[in-house]
């Protein structure tokens, strides 16, 4: 799989990567927790947008 980050999903992954670099906690568990929260919120918003149509 390539590292092409020009599409919308690639830009989202790049923004997520930059967000983790700015986080004060450097241990893997805090990053995993915040990453899980971020993706859960994203998919919840997409689900709500689709079901409210």
C-alpha positions as CSV (number, residue, x, y, z in Angstrom):
1,X,0.0,0.0,0.0
2,X,1.4,3.4,-1.0
3,X,1.8,6.5,1.1
4,X,-0.2,8.7,-1.3
5,X,-2.1,11.2,0.9
6,X,-3.6,13.4,-1.7
7,X,-7.2,12.3,-1.4
8,X,-9.7,13.2,1.3
9,X,-9.0,10.1,3.3
10,X,-5.2,10.6,3.0
11,X,-5.6,14.2,4.2
12,X,-7.6,13.0,7.1
13,X,-4.9,10.5,8.0
14,X,-2.2,13.1,7.7
15,X,-4.2,15.5,10.0
16,X,-4.5,12.6,12.5
17,X,-0.8,12.0,12.4
18,X,0.0,15.7,13.0
19,X,-2.5,15.7,15.9
20,X,-0.7,12.8,17.6
21,X,2.6,14.6,17.2
22,X,1.2,17.6,19.1
23,X,-0.1,15.5,22.0
24,X,1.7,15.9,25.3
25,X,1.5,12.2,26.2
26,X,4.0,10.2,24.2
27,X,3.1,6.7,25.4
28,X,1.4,4.4,22.9
29,X,-1.7,3.8,25.1
30,X,-2.8,7.4,25.3
31,X,-2.3,7.8,21.6
32,X,-4.3,4.6,21.0
33,X,-7.1,5.9,23.3
34,X,-7.3,9.3,21.6
35,X,-7.1,7.7,18.1
36,X,-10.0,5.4,19.0
37,X,-12.0,8.4,20.3
38,X,-11.3,10.4,17.1
39,X,-12.3,7.6,14.7
40,X,-15.4,6.7,16.8
41,X,-16.5,10.4,16.7
42,X,-15.9,10.5,12.9
43,X,-17.8,7.4,12.2
44,X,-20.6,8.5,14.5
45,X,-21.0,11.8,12.7
46,X,-21.0,10.0,9.3
47,X,-23.6,7.6,10.6
48,X,-25.8,10.4,12.0
49,X,-25.5,12.4,8.7
50,X,-26.5,9.4,6.6
51,X,-29.4,8.2,8.8
52,X,-30.9,11.7,9.2
53,X,-31.5,12.1,5.5
